[in-house]
């Protein structure tokens, strides 16, 4: 199933490599955007808002995480895809998926980092103020090294969320099985492939879809093990 020419179930060809590559690239692309966005949101919330505004803004982020993925997919389909299509057809592409996924997962990073910052700030913020350090020096020289482990673990949690997303990706990525040559090419992810074809798949086709699920599970398991090792290192 990893050596056929492409994914043509009717012809007995079930090459999963393009789908796996597309899924990984899609998730990594979303993380590249979501990480700085999540970090900026966390820092802005904790250091540049008053107490009341901070609580309200955090509640907004928490509500944002509860928005159904189909809403993000619908927004991407009616707003983002036509915008990309004006620059580079067909619009439904890996870029559309990356942008939609990054908007979905950055609050996960933000909320985890906000909690980490709250714990670290209680320990060292008073000392930093007593030494007369600027806010920027405190953030980058003292705080960030203390929350680096949380930053990495938040990234892995968000990456797992991106890998497992189905509906939004299915709606905006074009669902063409190929290794993308650019971010403007349509792709199909593992989750979208299972959702699209499982209802009518039989025989070897159905087995290939179960293998897709196994690959997705192994990717998620690998991230869980890495996350667990990071937690052990932080505890030590």
C-alpha positions as CSV (number, residue, x, y, z in Angstrom):
1,X,0.0,0.0,0.0
2,X,3.0,2.3,0.1
3,X,4.4,1.4,-3.4
4,X,1.5,1.7,-5.8
5,X,1.5,4.6,-8.3
6,X,-1.3,6.5,-6.6
7,X,-4.7,6.2,-4.8
8,X,-7.2,4.6,-7.2
9,X,-9.3,2.2,-5.2
10,X,-11.3,1.0,-8.3
11,X,-8.0,-0.2,-9.8
12,X,-6.7,-1.7,-6.6
13,X,-4.1,1.0,-6.0
14,X,-3.8,2.3,-2.5
15,X,-0.7,4.4,-2.2
16,X,-0.9,6.1,1.2
17,X,2.4,8.1,0.9
18,X,0.9,11.2,-0.7
19,X,-1.9,11.3,1.9
20,X,0.5,10.9,4.8
21,X,2.9,13.5,3.5
22,X,0.1,15.9,2.9
23,X,-1.3,15.4,6.5
24,X,2.1,16.0,8.0
25,X,2.9,19.1,5.9
26,X,-0.6,20.5,6.6
27,X,-0.2,20.0,10.4
28,X,3.3,21.4,10.5
29,X,2.3,24.4,8.4
30,X,-0.5,25.1,10.8
31,X,1.8,24.9,13.8
32,X,4.3,27.3,12.3
33,X,1.6,30.0,12.2
34,X,-0.2,29.0,15.4
35,X,2.9,29.0,17.7
36,X,3.8,32.7,17.4
37,X,0.1,33.7,17.4
38,X,-0.5,31.6,20.5
39,X,2.6,32.9,22.3
40,X,1.7,36.6,21.4
41,X,-1.8,36.1,22.6
42,X,-0.7,34.6,25.9
43,X,1.9,37.4,26.5
44,X,-0.6,40.1,25.6
45,X,-3.2,38.6,27.9
46,X,-0.8,38.3,30.9
47,X,1.3,41.5,30.6
48,X,-0.6,44.1,28.7
49,X,-4.1,43.8,29.9
50,X,-5.6,44.9,33.3
51,X,-7.0,42.4,35.7
52,X,-10.6,42.7,34.6
53,X,-9.7,42.8,30.9
54,X,-7.4,39.8,31.3
55,X,-10.2,37.6,32.8
56,X,-12.7,38.7,30.1
57,X,-10.2,38.1,27.3
58,X,-9.3,34.6,28.7
59,X,-13.0,33.7,28.8
60,X,-13.3,34.8,25.1
61,X,-10.4,32.5,24.2
62,X,-12.0,29.6,26.1
63,X,-15.3,30.2,24.3
64,X,-13.4,30.4,21.0
65,X,-12.0,26.9,21.5
66,X,-15.5,25.6,21.7
67,X,-16.5,26.7,18.2
68,X,-17.3,23.7,16.0
69,X,-14.8,22.8,13.4
70,X,-17.5,22.9,10.7
71,X,-17.9,26.6,11.3
72,X,-14.2,27.2,10.6
73,X,-14.5,25.0,7.5
74,X,-17.6,26.9,6.3
75,X,-15.9,30.3,6.8
76,X,-12.8,29.0,5.0
77,X,-14.9,27.7,2.1
78,X,-16.9,30.9,1.6
79,X,-14.3,33.6,2.5
80,X,-10.8,32.2,2.4
81,X,-10.9,29.9,-0.6
82,X,-12.3,32.5,-3.0
83,X,-9.6,34.9,-1.8
84,X,-6.9,32.4,-2.5
85,X,-8.5,31.6,-5.8
86,X,-8.2,35.2,-7.0
87,X,-4.4,34.9,-6.6
88,X,-3.8,31.2,-7.5
89,X,-6.6,28.9,-8.5
90,X,-8.3,26.6,-7.5
91,X,-8.4,28.1,-4.0
92,X,-9.1,24.9,-2.2
93,X,-5.5,24.1,-1.3
94,X,-3.0,23.2,1.4
95,X,-2.7,26.9,2.2
96,X,-6.4,27.2,2.9
97,X,-6.1,24.2,5.2
98,X,-3.1,25.6,7.0
99,X,-4.7,28.9,7.6
100,X,-8.0,27.4,8.9
101,X,-6.2,24.9,11.1
102,X,-3.9,27.6,12.6
103,X,-6.9,29.6,13.6
104,X,-8.4,26.5,15.2
105,X,-5.4,25.4,17.3
106,X,-3.7,28.6,18.4
107,X,-6.1,29.1,21.4
108,X,-4.9,25.7,22.7
109,X,-1.4,27.0,22.8
110,X,-2.5,30.3,24.3
111,X,-4.4,28.8,27.2
112,X,-1.6,26.4,28.1
113,X,0.9,29.2,28.0
114,X,-1.3,31.5,30.0
115,X,-1.5,28.8,32.8
116,X,2.3,28.3,32.6
117,X,3.0,32.0,32.8
118,X,0.7,32.4,35.8
119,X,2.7,29.7,37.6
120,X,6.1,31.1,36.7
121,X,5.2,34.7,37.3
122,X,4.2,34.1,40.9
123,X,7.7,32.8,41.5
124,X,9.9,35.3,39.8
125,X,8.0,38.5,38.8
126,X,8.5,40.2,42.2
127,X,12.2,39.5,42.1
128,X,12.4,40.9,38.5
129,X,10.6,44.1,39.6
130,X,12.9,44.4,42.6
131,X,16.0,44.2,40.2
132,X,14.5,46.9,38.0
133,X,14.3,44.7,34.9
134,X,12.2,45.8,31.9
135,X,9.1,43.9,31.0
136,X,10.7,42.7,27.7
137,X,13.9,41.5,29.5
138,X,11.8,39.6,32.0
139,X,9.8,37.9,29.3
140,X,12.6,36.8,27.1
141,X,15.5,36.3,29.5
142,X,13.7,34.9,32.6
143,X,10.1,33.8,31.8
144,X,10.6,32.1,28.4
145,X,13.4,29.7,29.6
146,X,11.1,28.8,32.5
147,X,8.1,27.9,30.3
148,X,10.1,26.4,27.4
149,X,8.9,22.9,28.3
150,X,5.2,24.1,28.4
151,X,5.8,25.8,25.1
152,X,6.9,22.5,23.5
153,X,4.2,20.4,25.1
154,X,1.5,22.9,24.0
155,X,2.9,22.7,20.5
156,X,2.6,18.9,20.5
157,X,-1.0,19.0,21.8
158,X,-1.9,21.5,19.1
159,X,-0.2,19.3,16.5
160,X,-2.2,16.4,17.6
161,X,-5.4,18.4,17.2
162,X,-4.3,19.5,13.7
163,X,-3.6,15.9,12.7
164,X,-6.9,14.7,13.9
165,X,-9.1,17.4,12.3
166,X,-11.5,16.2,9.7
167,X,-14.4,18.4,8.7
168,X,-12.6,21.7,8.2
169,X,-9.8,20.1,6.3
170,X,-12.2,18.2,4.1
171,X,-14.1,21.4,3.2
172,X,-11.1,23.6,2.2
173,X,-8.2,21.4,1.0
174,X,-9.6,20.1,-2.3
175,X,-9.4,16.4,-1.5
176,X,-7.0,15.5,-4.3
177,X,-4.5,12.7,-3.6
178,X,-1.1,14.0,-4.4
179,X,2.2,15.1,-2.9
180,X,1.9,18.9,-3.0
181,X,4.4,20.8,-5.1
182,X,3.4,24.1,-3.5
183,X,1.1,25.4,-0.8
184,X,-1.4,26.3,-3.5
185,X,-2.0,22.6,-4.5
186,X,-5.1,20.7,-3.4
187,X,-4.4,17.8,-1.0
188,X,-6.2,15.1,0.9
189,X,-5.4,14.3,4.6
190,X,-5.7,10.9,6.3
191,X,-8.8,12.0,8.2
192,X,-10.5,13.4,5.2
193,X,-9.7,10.2,3.2
194,X,-11.3,8.0,5.8
195,X,-14.4,10.3,6.1
196,X,-14.9,10.5,2.3
197,X,-14.6,6.8,1.5
198,X,-15.3,4.6,4.5
199,X,-19.1,4.6,3.9
200,X,-18.8,2.7,0.6
201,X,-15.4,0.9,0.9
202,X,-15.2,-2.9,0.8
203,X,-12.4,-5.5,0.7
204,X,-8.9,-4.2,0.2
205,X,-10.2,-0.6,-0.1
206,X,-11.7,-0.8,3.4
207,X,-8.5,-2.4,4.7
208,X,-6.5,0.5,3.3
209,X,-8.7,3.0,5.1
210,X,-8.2,1.0,8.4
211,X,-4.5,1.2,7.7
212,X,-4.9,5.0,7.3
213,X,-6.5,5.1,10.8
214,X,-3.6,3.0,12.2
215,X,-1.0,5.4,10.7
216,X,-2.9,8.3,12.3
217,X,-3.0,6.5,15.6
218,X,0.8,5.8,15.5
219,X,1.5,9.5,14.7
220,X,-0.6,10.5,17.7
221,X,1.0,7.9,19.9
222,X,4.4,9.2,19.0
223,X,3.5,12.7,20.0
224,X,2.0,11.4,23.3
225,X,5.2,9.6,24.1
226,X,7.3,12.7,23.3
227,X,4.9,14.8,25.4
228,X,5.3,12.4,28.3
229,X,9.1,12.5,28.1
230,X,9.0,16.3,28.1
231,X,6.8,16.2,31.2
232,X,9.3,13.9,33.0
233,X,12.1,16.3,32.1
234,X,10.2,19.3,33.4
235,X,9.4,17.5,36.6
236,X,13.1,16.7,37.1
